[in-house]
């Protein structure tokens, strides 16, 4: 029964391993998502295609994720969470094996689309599970632990995958990811208790919170700052080529720097959200991201500048995630899988759009095209900051105009009346 499953998940003995297990799966998904930026030059060379065309490997994955995340989140809202996570991880492992075997760019794109369809289930389901099990005052930290798996992917998974592609072959990276998916599925099956979230009675009711203007503004904010970041990050190998001299090992080390500060950003973002609220933390992190991207043309020419830029980039970019997840989950916890999947959809739509726009800039922007990716991304981040502030002001205004919800005490009943 749902009540039994949920109660079991909340007991101290069974709750302890839940968040780390969920974070391990997020690590696998995050590595698969972000490692493509590091292996893209090797993919382009091996498949005899241009860098912009190879960029569709990342764009197709992100676009598929963006389209399917809210659909799958709504359709699977009533299912037990462990089952959803296992289906996701099994498909993830098979998709990465197919990616490793793909002989052409077209078949690689097909394999990445299949992988993205499976990955689209995971992060919303894992985040909703963590948010539901955590008490409200620690929800930001619980979400940060799961999202920390994504950050850890940038520390360990992405640099390792980039180094593996440079030292062996890009296909070895995808084989490693397929194996990681199997390991994660085993951990979820063996350690995660059954969890059933409260769900609305039908699909229409579950979709209703998506029409809330607060949800719309939140996901638009995510779309904007993710687009800005991935205008440059998708092509980070080319952007940082002046600092790395095209060396894959040096690029892997720079991605390691990015990942280390990304973990710090995720943890700090979660704790700060619990202390100061989601909007102030989001505003500061998005503003920091805009500054990093805007100054990228000046930091990419030296290794020292690149190290500093990647450190600040990782910190600011990942600090955005806990407050965004928190904003959505608190709107309607019962619709958590759907709302968090909308944020994931916006995240990957931003990755896809950023990769596409960046490819267009590289194709048509001339010799200085790579220098323009950072400032263009900064403009998107600045617009995200504006939407955040406007949305926060609108919510405060609506709250101030709302009638006092405190019920009026009834008049006393007099004897004889």
N, C-alpha and C positions, 0 to 999 in steps of 0.2 A: 504493500500500500504506500501511497505517496507520503502520508504522514510518517510512517515507519521509516521509510528511506531517508527522509530529510532529518528526522530526529537522530538516526544513526550517524548521519554525516556530521552532526553537530556535537556529538559526544567528544570529550577531550581526547580519548584514546584514538579515535578515527580521524579527527580533524587535523591532527599534527602533520601528517604527510601530504595532505590534500594540495596546499598551495605549491610546495616544491614540485609535485608531480605535474600539476598544470603548467608550471613554469618550464619544465623540461619539454613538454609538447610545444609550447610557444617558442622555445629555443630552436626546435627543428623547423617550424614554420618560418620563423624569422630568418634563419640561415638561408633557407631556400629562396626567400623573397629578396634578400639584400645581396646575396653572393653574386648574382648575375652581373652587377655593376663591376665587380672585380675580375670576372672571367670573360667579359664581353670582348676584349681585344683578341683573346685566344679563340673564341667562337668564330669571330669574323675571319680570322686568318685560316682556320681549319676548314670552314665551309665556303671559303673564297667569296666573301661578300663584304660590303662596306660596313663601317661602324654604325652608321645611321640605320641601315637595314637590319643589322644584328640587334639593334636596340629594340626591335619589335619583340624579341624574346622576353624582355622585361615588360614591355607595354602590353602584350597580349595576356600575360599572366595577371597583371594588375587590373586590366579591363575586365577580364572574366571574373576575377574576385569581386570587383566592384559591383557588377551586375547581379551576381548570384548570391552574395552575402545576405542582403535583406530578404530575398525570396526564400532561401533555405532557412534563414533564421525564423521567418514566420511559419513556414511549413513544418519545422521540427520543434516548435515551441513546446508542444505537449510531450515530446519524447523524453525519456530518461537521459540525463546528461552523459553518463558514462558510455552509453550505447552510441550517442551522437559522436563523441570524441573518438571512439574506436573506429567507426566508419570513416571518419575524416582521416585518421592516421593510416589506415589500410590503403585508402585511395592515394594518399600522399606518397607512400612507399612505392606503389605500383607506377605512379606517374613519373617519379624520378628515375626509376629503372628504365622506363620507356624513353625518357630524355637522354639517358646515357647511351642508348642504343640507336638514337635517331641519326640516319646517314645524311640527311639534307635539312636545310633551314625550314622548309615547309613541315616536315615531320617533327622537327624539334618544336616548332610553334604549336602543333597539335598536341604534343605531349605536355607542353607547359600549360595549355588550356585545360587539359584533363587534370593536371596536378592542382591548378588553381581552384577548380570546382570542388575538390576535396578539402583544400586548405581553407576555403571560404566558410566552412562549418566550424573550424576549430576555435579561433580567437574569440568570436562572440560567445560561443558555448562555454569556454573556459572562463572568460571574464564574468559572465552572468553567474556562473557557479560560485566563483570567488566572492563576488559582490553580495550574493544571497546569503552565504554562510557567515560572512563577517558582520559584527555589530556595526551600526551606523557610524559610530565615532572612529572606527578603524577601517572603514570601507576603502578610503583612499589608499591606505597602505596595502590592503589585500589586493586591490587592483594593480598596485605598483609591483607586487611580487610576481604576478602573472606576466605583466608587461615587462618585468625585468628579464624574463626569458628572451624576449625580443632584443633587449639591450645586450644580454649576454651573447646572443648570436653575433652581434657586431663585434664583440670582443674576441670570442674564440672561433665561432663558426665561419664568419666571413673572411677574416684574415687567413685561417687555415685553408678554406676552400680556394681562396685566391692563390695562396702559395702552392697548393696541390695542383691547380691548373697550370701555373707557371712552371713547376718542376716536372710534372708528369703529363697531364692532359686534362682538358676541361671535362671530359667524360668521367674521369676519376672522381671529380667533385660531385657529380650527380649520383654516381654509385655510392659514395659515402653518405649522401643524403638519404638514399633509399634504405640503407642499413640503419641509419639513425631513426627513420620512421618506424621500422620494425621494433627497435629497442624501446622507443617511446610508447608504442602500442602495448607492449608487454608490461611496461611500468603502469600505465593507466589501468589495464585489465587486472593487475595484481594488487594495486595499492589504493585506487580511487573507490570510495564507497558509492552506492547508488544515490543519486540526487534527482528529485523531481521538483521543478520550479512551479509556483502558482501560475496558471495560465488563464487567459480570458476564455469564455465559453465557446467562441467560434472564431474563424479567421478574420471576419470583419471587425470584431471587437479587438482582436490582437493588433490589427493594422491601424486602429483608431488613433493611438498615441503618435503615430508617424505624422499626423496632420497638425500636431501642436506646433505653433510658430517657434517655440523655444527649441524644439528638435530641429526644425529646418535651419535656423540660424546657427546652431551648434555644428551640424554636419557641413554647412557651407563654409564655416570657419576652418574645419579640418581640411576640406577640399582645397581651399586656397593656400594654406601654409604647406601642405604636402606637395601641391603642384610646384610651389616655389622652390622647395628643397630639392625635388627630383628633376627640375630643369638642369641642375648641375650634377647631382649625385649619380644619376643614371650614367653619365659620361665622365665620372670622376677620374678614370684612368687617363683620359685625354686632357681633362682640365688641369690635373696635377703633373702632366708630363714634363713641364719645364723643371719641376722640383725633383722628379724621380728619374729623369732621363730615360723614361720608358721601361724602367726595371720593375718587374712584377713583385719581387721580394720587398723592395722599398715601398711600393704601393700597399702591399699587405701590412707592413708595419704602420703606415699612416692610417689604414683602416682599423688597425688594432688600437691606435690612439683614439680614434673616433668612438670605437666600441667601449673603451674603458670609461670615458666621460659620459657616454650614453647611459651606462648602468647607473652612474652617479646621478645623472639628470632624472632618470626614472624614479629612483628612490627619493631624491630630494623633492621631486614633483609630487609624489604621493604624500610624504610627510607634510609638506607645505600646504597641500590642499586640505588636509585634515585640520591644520592650524589656522590658516588665513582664508580659506575658501577657494573655490575653483577659479573664479574670474581673475583675481589679482595674480595668481600663479600663471595662468594662461597668458595674460597680457605681458608679463615680464619675459616669459620664455619666447613668445612670438616676436617681441621687439628685439630680443637678443639674436634670434635667427635672422631677422632682417639685416641687422648690422653685420653679421658674419658673411652673409651672402653678398651684401653690397660691397664689402671690402675684399672679396675673393680675387678680383683681378690684380690686386697689389700683393696678396699673400702667396700666390701660386708660383712665383718666380724663384723662390728660395725654399730649401728644405726646412729651415727654421720657421719661416712664415707659414708653410703648409702644415707643419706640426701644430702650431698655435691655432690655425684656422680649423683644423679637424677636431682639435680638443674642444674649442668653443662650440663648434657645429654640433657635435654629439651631445654636449650638455644641454644646449638650448632645444634641439630638435626633440629629444626624448622626454624632456620635462613637460612638453605639451600634452602627452598622452594621458596620465592619470587625471588631470582636471577635466579633460574632455569626457572620459569614461564616467567620471563621477557626476558631471552635469547631466548626462543622459540617464544614468541609472536612477538618480533621485527623482526624475520626472515621474516615472512609473516603474517601480521595481518588478511588478508582475509582468511587465512587457520587456524586461531586461534583455532577453535574447534578441528580440527584434530591434530595440533601440541601439544596443551595442553593435549589432550587425550593420545598422545604418552608418555608424561611425566607421566601422571597418570598410564598408563600401566606399565612403567618402575618402578614407585613407588610400585605398587602392585605386580609386578613380583619380586621385591626385597624383599617385605614382605613374599611372598610365598617361595622364594628360601631360605631366611634366616630361616624361620620356618622349612623347610624341612631339611636343613643342620644342624640346631641346634638339631632337633630330632635325626638325625643320630649320632651326637656327643654324645648325652645323651645315646642313645641305645648302642653304641659300644665304648664309651670313658672311661668306667670304673668309679671308685669312684671319680675321680677328673674331670669328664667331665664338670660339671658346671663351674669350674674354667677356662676352656679353651675357653668358648664361647666369652668372652670379647676380649681377644687377637686376636682370629680368626676374629672377627668383625673389630677390629682395622686395621688388614691387608687389609681388603676390603676397608675401608675408605681411607687408605694410597694410594691404587691403584686408587681410585676415584680422589684423589688430583692430582696424576700424570697425569691422563687423562685430567683433567681440565687445568693444566698448559701446557701440550703439545698442546691441542686444541687451547688455547689462543695464544700460540706462532705461530701456523700455520695460524690462522686468521690474526695476525699482519703481518706475512711474505707475505701472499697473498695480503693484502692491500698495502703494500709497493711496491710490484712488479706490481700492477695494473697501467695501463696508467692513466694519469691525465684526469679526466672526464670533466674538464673545457673546453668548446667549444672555438675553435680559432676564433677570430673576423674576419669577411670577409674583404678582401681588398676593399678599397673604389673604387667606380666606377668613372672613369675620364670622363670629358666631351669630346665628339667626338670619344669615343671608342665604 
